[in-house]
Amino acid sequence: MSKKNFLSLGLPNGFVDNLTSLGYCEMTAIQAESLPKILAGEDVIAKSKTGSGKTAAFGLGLLASLEVKNFCIQAIVLCPTRELADQVSKEIRRLARSTHNVKVLTLCGGKSIGPQIGSLEHGAHIIVGTPGRIEDHIKKGRLTANRLKVLVLDEADRMLEMGFQPALETIIGSLPQERQTLLFSATYPKEIESMAQKITHKPHLVEVDIDHSDGIIKENLFEVTDDQHRLYVISLLILKHNPNSVVVFCNTKRETQMIADHLKSQGFSTLALHGDLDQKQRDEALVQFDNKSITVIVATDVAARGLDIEALDLVINYQIARDLDVHVHRVGRTGRAGNEGMACTLVSSEEDYKLKLLEQHLGKRLTVDMLPEQMNFDRKPRLPDKVCLKIDGGKKQKLRPGDILGALTADNDIESDAIGKINIFDFSAYVAVNRAVVTKALDKINQGKIKGRQFRAKKL
């Protein structure tokens, strides 16, 4: 039996059947290396990039040790952002489909605290959330986890980078010392090493998928002269490769907004993603990029951790990242799930020292190219095929994706394949529709009814 076969782990048949139904044919490298140790109850520190399958690794581990009949908090998963926490919660619920009555509760900032208090009073098996909000619940005595079995820190490097260390210390200090601790991180700076020594017991260090495969991801470095030239080159690269989705990575919030504004002025379908945005703006930016109604996201590294895009066509680095592991992580965001990807990094002569450090980090020589002449052509930016509509109703109004799809395709005047991804939040919903049917879709929602009720919709 292959070492990458889930059957080799000795999981219950229901788990394996569910994994097969979810399309998990065999373990990824991080799962194959970490799951045997996790299932054995040992502490694990795993260094692995986004998209490597780490959520399923720790998700299966904590579900395997769960005692459903023992209704108390048995696992806590800490994430740096609300978006990642939501993704993790959804994945754990999918992995738990073969086990009845598993309750997963998401606790994040940016959401009303009242419903969370009510949910905590009803109890849960697994808590997934952001450090700030979970710390608040613990301090107020609303959350106690004195029978906790597993603590997971997902993307621990970003939590420290975002200043969550005091909150993490408060949370961890409230938990039983006898527990399993799983720490997952895309990079492994000294701060992570120091924290790991304090909170883990004889941990196994697992490092996989750190370097991207040259066969899947093609990285080009281009010489630029100054910031104005960088903006020009970014536009040319997007026009040349004509991607469905591209992320432009920046080192600062100021650069992020400046580049996004420039690309918008050039006619590109673009949004910025950085720490100064409120939660609603972040949600809408992520939804539009995910449903392909926006082509370009310009983001800082921390803000981009909320992105979970399997088919990211192009990554552009405005500059080499300050942290070289972060640079490798950026490049690894494209070419995921076996897809081909393209990464382009802009380098000036003043950054030669950064380039030399990156070469040492990667252990190979990097060539910086001049822009090819054929890139100097005249082409207008392509608009996305989809447009995103926002509906003023969501989970609290009992709306489901099928309700919205049914309302839009009623009377057969809009084909179902003209409807893209549908996202439902507590008080709002978002649906991507083909550009050709936008007016008709808006009229159907604004002038008709969904589940017997009237809702308002607008184009984002």
C-alpha positions as CSV (number, residue, x, y, z in Angstrom):
1,M,0.0,0.0,0.0
2,S,1.3,3.5,-0.9
3,K,2.5,5.6,2.0
4,K,0.3,8.4,0.5
5,N,-2.9,6.3,0.7
6,F,-5.2,7.5,3.5
7,L,-6.0,3.8,4.2
8,S,-2.4,3.5,5.5
9,L,-3.3,5.8,8.4
10,G,-5.7,3.3,10.0
11,L,-8.5,5.9,10.0
12,P,-12.1,4.7,10.3
13,N,-13.8,3.6,7.1
14,G,-16.2,6.5,7.3
15,F,-13.4,9.0,7.3
16,V,-11.7,7.5,4.3
17,D,-15.0,7.2,2.3
18,N,-15.7,10.9,3.1
19,L,-12.2,11.9,1.9
20,T,-12.8,10.0,-1.3
21,S,-16.1,11.8,-1.9
22,L,-14.3,15.1,-1.3
23,G,-11.8,14.3,-4.0
24,Y,-8.9,13.5,-1.6
25,C,-7.3,10.6,-3.6
26,E,-4.0,10.5,-1.8
27,M,-2.1,12.5,0.8
28,T,-0.1,15.6,0.0
29,A,3.5,15.7,1.1
30,I,2.7,17.7,4.3
31,Q,-0.2,15.2,5.1
32,A,2.0,12.2,4.6
33,E,4.8,13.5,6.7
34,S,2.7,15.0,9.6
35,L,-0.5,12.9,9.9
36,P,1.1,9.7,11.3
37,K,2.7,11.8,14.1
38,I,-0.4,13.9,14.7
39,L,-2.6,10.7,14.9
40,A,-0.1,9.3,17.4
41,G,-0.8,12.3,19.7
42,E,2.6,13.9,19.3
43,D,3.3,17.6,19.0
44,V,4.2,18.8,15.5
45,I,5.8,21.9,14.0
46,A,5.1,22.0,10.3
47,K,6.6,24.4,7.8
48,S,4.6,24.4,4.6
49,K,3.3,26.9,2.1
50,T,-0.4,27.8,1.6
51,G,-2.3,25.3,-0.5
52,S,-0.2,22.3,0.6
53,G,-3.1,20.6,2.4
54,K,-2.2,21.6,5.9
55,T,-5.8,22.2,7.0
56,A,-6.8,18.7,6.2
57,A,-3.7,17.5,8.1
58,F,-4.6,19.1,11.4
59,G,-8.3,18.8,10.7
60,L,-8.2,15.0,10.4
61,G,-5.9,14.8,13.4
62,L,-8.2,16.7,15.8
63,L,-11.3,14.9,14.5
64,A,-9.7,11.5,15.0
65,S,-9.1,12.3,18.7
66,L,-12.6,13.8,19.2
67,E,-15.0,12.2,21.6
68,V,-18.4,13.4,20.2
69,K,-20.4,12.2,23.2
70,N,-18.2,14.3,25.5
71,F,-19.8,17.7,24.7
72,C,-17.1,20.2,25.6
73,I,-14.4,22.2,23.9
74,Q,-11.8,19.6,22.9
75,A,-9.9,21.6,20.2
76,I,-9.0,25.2,19.5
77,V,-7.7,26.4,16.1
78,L,-6.2,29.9,16.1
79,C,-5.9,31.8,12.8
80,P,-4.5,35.2,12.0
81,T,-7.5,36.5,10.0
82,R,-11.3,36.1,9.9
83,E,-11.2,34.9,6.3
84,L,-8.8,32.1,7.1
85,A,-10.8,31.1,10.2
86,D,-13.9,30.9,8.0
87,Q,-12.1,28.7,5.5
88,V,-10.7,26.4,8.2
89,S,-14.2,26.0,9.8
90,K,-15.7,25.1,6.5
91,E,-13.0,22.5,5.8
92,I,-13.3,20.9,9.2
93,R,-17.1,20.6,8.8
94,R,-16.5,18.9,5.4
95,L,-14.0,16.5,6.9
96,A,-16.4,15.8,9.8
97,R,-19.4,14.8,7.6
98,S,-18.9,11.1,8.4
99,T,-19.1,11.8,12.1
100,H,-22.6,12.9,13.4
101,N,-23.2,15.8,15.7
102,V,-19.8,17.5,15.6
103,K,-20.2,21.1,16.5
104,V,-17.7,23.6,15.1
105,L,-18.0,27.2,16.3
106,T,-16.2,30.2,14.6
107,L,-15.2,33.1,16.9
108,C,-13.8,36.2,15.1
109,G,-13.6,39.9,15.4
110,G,-15.6,42.0,13.0
111,K,-18.8,40.2,13.8
112,S,-21.4,40.9,16.5
113,I,-20.4,39.4,19.8
114,G,-23.9,38.7,21.0
115,P,-24.6,35.7,18.8
116,Q,-21.2,34.3,19.7
117,I,-22.0,34.5,23.4
118,G,-25.2,32.6,22.8
119,S,-23.4,30.0,20.8
120,L,-20.8,29.5,23.5
121,E,-23.5,29.0,26.1
122,H,-24.8,26.1,24.0
123,G,-21.3,24.6,23.8
124,A,-19.1,23.2,21.0
125,H,-16.5,20.5,20.3
126,I,-14.1,22.6,18.2
127,I,-13.4,26.4,18.3
128,V,-11.9,28.1,15.3
129,G,-11.1,31.8,15.5
130,T,-8.8,34.8,15.7
131,P,-6.6,35.4,18.8
132,G,-8.1,38.8,19.7
133,R,-11.7,37.6,19.9
134,I,-10.9,34.3,21.6
135,E,-8.8,36.1,24.2
136,D,-11.8,38.4,24.9
137,H,-14.1,35.5,25.5
138,I,-11.6,33.9,27.8
139,K,-11.0,37.0,29.8
140,K,-14.7,37.6,30.3
141,G,-15.2,34.0,31.4
142,R,-17.4,33.0,28.5
143,L,-15.0,30.4,27.1
144,T,-13.3,27.7,29.3
145,A,-11.4,24.9,27.8
146,N,-10.1,22.9,30.8
147,R,-10.7,19.6,29.0
148,L,-8.9,20.7,25.8
149,K,-7.0,18.0,23.9
150,V,-5.6,19.8,20.9
151,L,-4.4,23.3,20.2
152,V,-3.6,24.3,16.6
153,L,-1.8,27.5,15.6
154,D,-2.4,28.0,11.8
155,E,-0.1,30.4,10.1
156,A,1.6,31.2,13.3
157,D,4.2,33.5,11.6
158,R,1.5,35.9,10.5
159,M,-0.1,35.9,13.9
160,L,3.2,37.1,15.4
161,E,3.7,39.5,12.6
162,M,0.3,41.0,13.2
163,G,1.1,41.6,16.9
164,F,-1.0,38.8,18.4
165,Q,1.7,37.4,20.7
166,P,0.2,38.9,24.0
167,A,-3.2,37.4,23.0
168,L,-1.6,34.1,22.2
169,E,0.1,34.0,25.6
170,T,-3.1,34.7,27.4
171,I,-5.0,32.0,25.5
172,I,-2.3,29.4,25.9
173,G,-1.9,30.2,29.6
174,S,-5.5,29.4,30.1
175,L,-5.3,25.9,28.5
176,P,-4.3,22.6,30.1
177,Q,-0.5,22.0,29.9
178,E,-1.1,18.3,29.0
179,R,-2.4,18.7,25.5
180,Q,-1.3,18.1,21.9
181,T,0.1,21.3,20.2
182,L,0.2,21.6,16.4
183,L,2.0,24.6,14.9
184,F,1.7,25.3,11.2
185,S,3.7,28.1,9.5
186,A,4.7,29.1,6.0
187,T,7.9,30.6,7.3
188,Y,10.0,29.8,10.4
189,P,11.5,33.0,11.8
190,K,13.3,33.1,15.2
191,E,10.2,34.4,16.9
192,I,8.3,31.2,15.9
193,E,11.2,29.0,17.1
194,S,11.2,30.8,20.4
195,M,7.5,30.4,20.9
196,A,7.5,26.8,19.8
197,Q,10.1,25.9,22.5
198,K,7.7,27.4,25.1
199,I,4.4,25.8,24.1
200,T,5.3,22.4,22.6
201,H,6.7,19.2,24.1
202,K,9.3,17.2,22.2
203,P,7.8,18.4,18.8
204,H,8.6,16.8,15.5
205,L,9.7,19.3,12.9
206,V,8.2,18.7,9.4
207,E,9.4,20.7,6.4
208,V,7.9,20.1,3.0
209,D,6.8,22.0,-0.1
210,I,8.9,25.0,0.8
211,D,10.5,25.5,-2.6
212,H,8.3,25.8,-5.6
213,S,8.8,23.4,-8.5
214,D,10.5,25.0,-11.6
215,G,8.4,22.6,-13.7
216,I,5.1,24.1,-12.5
217,I,6.0,27.7,-11.6
218,K,8.0,29.9,-14.0
219,E,9.6,32.9,-12.2
220,N,11.0,35.8,-14.2
221,L,12.9,38.7,-12.8
222,F,12.8,42.0,-14.7
223,E,15.0,45.1,-14.4
224,V,13.3,48.4,-13.5
225,T,14.8,51.8,-13.1
226,D,12.5,53.6,-10.6
227,D,8.9,53.5,-9.1
228,Q,7.3,55.0,-12.2
229,H,9.0,52.3,-14.3
230,R,7.7,49.6,-11.9
231,L,4.1,50.8,-12.5
232,Y,4.6,50.7,-16.2
233,V,6.1,47.2,-16.1
234,I,3.2,45.9,-14.0
235,S,0.7,47.1,-16.5
236,L,2.7,45.5,-19.4
237,L,3.0,42.2,-17.6
238,I,-0.7,41.9,-17.0
239,L,-1.5,42.9,-20.6
240,K,1.0,40.4,-21.9
241,H,-0.1,37.4,-19.9
242,N,-3.8,38.4,-19.9
243,P,-4.6,36.4,-16.7
244,N,-8.0,35.6,-15.2
245,S,-6.5,36.3,-11.7
246,V,-3.3,38.1,-10.6
247,V,-2.0,39.2,-7.2
248,V,0.5,42.1,-7.1
249,F,2.4,41.8,-3.8
250,C,3.8,44.9,-2.0
251,N,5.8,45.5,1.2
252,T,3.7,48.5,2.5
253,K,0.1,49.6,2.6
254,R,1.0,52.9,1.0
255,E,2.4,51.1,-2.1
256,T,-0.6,48.8,-2.2
257,Q,-3.1,51.6,-2.5
258,M,-0.9,53.6,-4.9
259,I,-0.5,50.7,-7.3
260,A,-4.2,49.8,-7.1
261,D,-5.2,53.4,-7.9
262,H,-2.8,53.5,-10.8
263,L,-4.1,50.2,-12.3
264,K,-7.7,51.4,-12.0
265,S,-6.8,54.6,-13.9
266,Q,-5.4,52.4,-16.7
267,G,-8.7,50.5,-17.0
268,F,-7.7,47.3,-15.1
269,S,-10.3,45.6,-12.9
270,T,-8.5,46.1,-9.6
271,L,-9.0,46.2,-5.8
272,A,-6.5,46.9,-3.0
273,L,-6.3,44.6,0.0
274,H,-4.4,45.9,3.1
275,G,-4.8,46.5,6.8
276,D,-6.5,49.9,6.6
277,L,-9.7,48.4,5.1
278,D,-12.7,47.6,7.3
279,Q,-14.1,44.1,7.5
280,K,-16.9,44.8,5.0
281,Q,-14.4,46.1,2.4
282,R,-12.1,43.1,2.9
283,D,-15.0,40.7,2.6
284,E,-16.2,42.3,-0.6
285,A,-12.7,42.4,-2.1
286,L,-12.1,38.7,-1.4
287,V,-15.5,37.7,-2.7
288,Q,-15.1,39.5,-6.0
289,F,-11.6,38.1,-6.6
290,D,-12.8,34.6,-5.7
291,N,-15.8,34.7,-8.0
292,K,-13.7,36.1,-10.9
293,S,-15.5,39.5,-11.1
294,I,-12.2,41.2,-10.3
295,T,-9.0,40.4,-12.1
296,V,-6.3,42.1,-10.0
297,I,-5.8,42.2,-6.3
298,V,-2.9,44.4,-5.0
299,A,-2.1,43.2,-1.5
300,T,0.3,43.2,1.4
301,D,1.5,39.8,2.6
302,V,-0.5,39.8,5.7
303,A,-3.8,40.8,4.0
304,A,-3.2,38.2,1.2
305,R,-3.4,35.4,3.8
306,G,-7.2,35.6,3.4
307,L,-6.9,34.5,-0.3
308,D,-7.5,30.9,-1.0
309,I,-7.4,30.7,-4.8
310,E,-6.5,27.4,-6.3
311,A,-6.0,28.7,-9.9
312,L,-4.0,31.9,-9.5
313,D,-2.5,32.6,-12.9
314,L,0.1,35.3,-12.1
315,V,2.0,36.7,-9.2
316,I,3.8,40.0,-9.5
317,N,6.3,41.1,-6.8
318,Y,6.6,44.9,-6.8
319,Q,9.8,44.3,-4.9
320,I,11.6,41.4,-3.4
321,A,10.0,40.7,0.0
322,R,11.9,41.8,3.1
323,D,11.7,38.3,4.5
324,L,13.1,35.8,1.9
325,D,10.9,33.0,3.1
326,V,7.9,35.3,2.5
327,H,9.2,35.8,-1.1
328,V,9.2,32.1,-1.7
329,H,5.8,31.9,-0.2
330,R,4.5,34.6,-2.5
331,V,5.8,32.8,-5.6
332,G,4.2,29.5,-4.3
333,R,0.8,31.1,-4.4
334,T,0.6,30.5,-8.1
335,G,0.9,27.1,-9.7
336,R,-1.1,25.4,-7.0
337,A,-2.9,22.1,-7.2
338,G,-0.7,20.9,-10.0
339,N,-1.5,23.9,-12.2
340,E,1.1,25.9,-14.1
341,G,1.8,29.3,-12.8
342,M,3.8,32.4,-13.5
343,A,5.6,34.7,-11.1
344,C,7.4,38.0,-12.0
345,T,9.6,40.0,-9.7
346,L,10.7,43.5,-10.4
347,V,14.3,44.4,-9.3
348,S,16.3,47.7,-9.6
349,S,20.1,48.1,-9.5
350,E,19.7,49.4,-5.9
351,E,18.3,46.0,-4.9
352,D,21.3,43.9,-6.0
353,Y,22.1,43.1,-2.4
354,K,18.6,41.7,-1.9
355,L,19.0,39.6,-5.1
356,K,22.2,38.1,-3.8
357,L,20.6,37.3,-0.5
358,L,17.7,35.6,-2.4
359,E,20.1,33.6,-4.5
360,Q,21.9,32.4,-1.4
361,H,18.5,31.5,0.2
362,L,17.3,29.5,-2.8
363,G,20.8,28.0,-3.5
364,K,20.7,28.9,-7.2
365,R,21.7,31.7,-9.6
366,L,18.9,34.1,-10.7
367,T,19.0,36.0,-14.0
368,V,17.5,39.4,-14.3
369,D,16.2,40.1,-17.8
370,M,15.5,43.3,-19.6
371,L,11.9,43.7,-20.8
372,P,11.6,42.1,-24.3
373,E,10.7,44.4,-27.1
374,Q,7.5,42.6,-28.0
375,M,6.0,43.7,-24.7
376,N,5.8,47.2,-25.9
377,F,2.4,46.8,-27.6
378,D,-1.0,48.6,-27.4
379,R,-3.8,46.5,-25.9
380,K,-6.7,47.5,-23.7
381,P,-7.2,45.7,-20.3
382,R,-9.7,42.8,-20.6
383,L,-12.8,43.1,-18.4
384,P,-13.7,40.1,-16.3
385,D,-16.4,37.9,-17.8
386,K,-18.3,38.0,-14.5
387,V,-19.9,40.9,-12.6
388,C,-20.7,40.6,-8.8
389,L,-24.1,41.4,-7.5
390,K,-24.7,42.1,-3.8
391,I,-28.1,41.1,-2.3
392,D,-29.3,42.6,1.0
393,G,-30.1,39.3,2.7
394,G,-28.2,36.3,3.9
395,K,-28.1,33.4,6.4
396,K,-30.1,35.3,8.9
397,Q,-32.9,35.6,6.3
398,K,-32.6,31.9,5.6
399,L,-31.2,32.4,2.1
400,R,-29.3,29.6,0.5
401,P,-27.3,29.4,-2.7
402,G,-30.0,27.3,-4.3
403,D,-32.7,29.9,-3.5
404,I,-30.7,32.6,-5.4
405,L,-29.9,30.3,-8.3
406,G,-33.5,29.3,-8.6
407,A,-34.7,32.9,-8.6
408,L,-32.3,33.9,-11.3
409,T,-33.0,31.0,-13.6
410,A,-36.8,31.0,-13.2
411,D,-38.6,31.3,-16.5
412,N,-35.4,30.0,-18.3
413,D,-34.4,33.4,-19.5
414,I,-31.1,33.2,-17.8
415,E,-29.2,29.9,-18.2
416,S,-27.7,28.3,-15.1
417,D,-24.2,28.4,-16.7
418,A,-24.4,32.2,-16.7
419,I,-24.4,32.1,-12.9
420,G,-21.1,31.9,-11.1
421,K,-20.1,31.4,-7.5
422,I,-22.6,32.4,-4.8
423,N,-21.4,33.4,-1.3
424,I,-23.7,33.8,1.6
425,F,-22.9,35.9,4.7
426,D,-25.1,36.6,7.8
427,F,-26.8,39.6,6.3
428,S,-25.7,39.7,2.7
429,A,-25.2,37.5,-0.3
430,Y,-23.0,37.8,-3.4
431,V,-23.5,36.2,-6.8
432,A,-21.3,36.4,-9.9
433,V,-23.2,36.6,-13.2
434,N,-22.1,36.8,-16.8
435,R,-21.7,40.4,-17.9
436,A,-24.2,40.0,-20.7
437,V,-27.1,39.2,-18.2
438,V,-26.3,41.8,-15.4
439,T,-29.3,44.0,-16.1
440,K,-31.7,41.1,-16.4
441,A,-30.4,39.5,-13.2
442,L,-30.7,42.8,-11.3
443,D,-34.3,43.2,-12.5
444,K,-35.2,39.6,-11.5
445,I,-34.0,40.2,-7.9
446,N,-35.2,43.7,-7.4
447,Q,-38.6,43.2,-9.0
448,G,-39.3,39.6,-8.0
449,K,-39.1,37.6,-4.9
450,I,-36.8,35.0,-3.3
451,K,-38.5,32.5,-1.0
452,G,-41.6,34.7,-1.0
453,R,-39.7,37.8,0.1
454,Q,-38.4,40.9,-1.7
455,F,-34.7,41.7,-1.6
456,R,-32.7,44.5,-3.1
457,A,-29.6,43.9,-5.2
458,K,-26.9,46.2,-6.6
459,K,-23.9,45.8,-8.9
460,L,-20.5,46.1,-7.2
